[in-house]
Amino acid sequence: MNPTTGVTFIKDEKGAATHVVIDWQRHGKLIGALLEELEDAASIEATKDEETVSLAAIRKELIAAGASDDQLASSPEDV
């Protein structure tokens, strides 16, 4: 482990980086945030072709299904 950066690259016999070892104590919060961003990006990519539904339409469906308007939080469209 490189003590100055807390990051070590492991290379194959040709010198190409194949793995990385990261000091979690030093970089754990940053790596955790990066992983969350990658998960968000993957979720967006996986659902990019799905139909979108407006919040107003969802509210109408919920009220039609029996939810009272008082049970639902105000939407930005109501403000």
MIFIPA-549887 format. One record per residue (C-alpha): residue number from 1; residue in one letter; y, x, z. Coordinates in pm, 1 decimal, decimal comma. Last residue first. Example, Ala and Ser with C-alpha at 12.3 -4.5 7.8 and 13.67 -1.06 7.14 Angstrom:
<rs>
    i  aa     north      east        up
    2   S    -106,0    1367,0     714,0
    1   A    -450,0    1230,0     780,0
</rs>
This chain:
<rs>
    i  aa     north      east        up
   79   V    2481,6   -4813,9    -407,4
   78   D    2197,4   -5030,1    -540,2
   77   E    2112,6   -4788,8    -825,1
   76   P    2071,7   -4508,7    -570,1
   75   S    1792,4   -4714,3    -413,9
   74   S    1816,6   -4882,5     -78,3
   73   A    1501,6   -4847,7     125,4
   72   L    1240,6   -5115,5      85,4
   71   Q    1119,9   -5321,5     379,1
   70   D    1440,2   -5529,9     379,2
   69   D    1378,7   -5630,5      16,9
   68   S    1055,5   -5784,5     134,4
   67   A     728,9   -5659,2      -8,0
   66   G     515,7   -5938,7    -148,4
   65   A     377,1   -5814,8    -479,7
   64   A     683,4   -5945,4    -664,8
   63   I     898,2   -5737,3    -427,0
   62   L     690,0   -5429,0    -506,1
   61   E     708,4   -5491,4    -880,6
   60   K    1086,2   -5540,1    -867,9
   59   R    1127,1   -5217,5    -666,5
   58   I     911,4   -5030,8    -920,8
   57   A    1128,2   -5158,4   -1206,6
   56   A    1446,8   -5051,4   -1024,8
   55   L    1300,0   -4705,5    -963,2
   54   S    1249,3   -4666,3   -1336,2
   53   V     905,2   -4606,8   -1483,6
   52   T     809,2   -4301,2   -1686,8
   51   E     514,9   -4293,3   -1925,2
   50   E     302,4   -3982,2   -1911,5
   49   D     346,7   -3701,6   -2164,6
   48   K     499,5   -3451,1   -1919,4
   47   T     239,7   -3519,9   -1649,5
   46   A      40,0   -3194,6   -1656,1
   45   E     348,8   -2983,3   -1730,8
   44   I     539,4   -3130,3   -1437,0
   43   S     243,2   -3073,1   -1205,9
   42   A     204,9   -2714,1   -1325,8
   41   A     576,7   -2649,6   -1268,6
   40   D     555,5   -2794,7    -917,6
   39   E     250,7   -2581,0    -837,8
   38   L     433,1   -2271,0    -966,8
   37   E     735,2   -2355,2    -750,3
   36   E     510,9   -2393,6    -445,7
   35   L     348,9   -2057,1    -522,9
   34   L     692,2   -1892,8    -543,7
   33   A     792,6   -2039,2    -206,2
   32   G     473,5   -1905,2     -47,5
   31   I     531,6   -1564,3    -207,7
   30   L     884,2   -1552,5     -63,6
   29   K     768,6   -1657,5     281,7
   28   G     479,9   -1410,0     277,8
   27   H     679,1   -1104,0     167,3
   26   R     686,2    -872,2     469,8
   25   Q     408,0   -1010,9     683,2
   24   W     210,6   -1087,7     368,3
   23   D     214,9    -727,0     247,6
   22   I     116,7    -776,4    -115,9
   21   V    -185,6    -636,9    -298,6
   20   V    -169,7    -677,4    -676,0
   19   H    -451,8    -687,0    -923,8
   18   T    -529,8    -585,8   -1282,7
   17   A    -248,4    -345,2   -1370,1
   16   A    -336,6    -150,4   -1684,8
   15   G    -393,3     222,1   -1633,6
   14   K    -688,3     249,2   -1870,8
   13   E    -935,9     293,6   -1583,9
   12   D    -811,6     -25,5   -1423,6
   11   K    -504,1     -54,0   -1208,7
   10   I    -437,4    -187,3    -861,1
    9   F     -70,9    -257,9    -799,7
    8   T      59,0    -211,5    -446,7
    7   V     343,0    -405,0    -287,4
    6   G     492,6    -361,0      59,9
    5   T     799,3    -204,0     -99,2
    4   T     858,8     114,9     100,7
    3   P     510,4     142,4     250,0
    2   N     338,1     133,1     -90,8
    1   M       0,0       0,0       0,0
</rs>
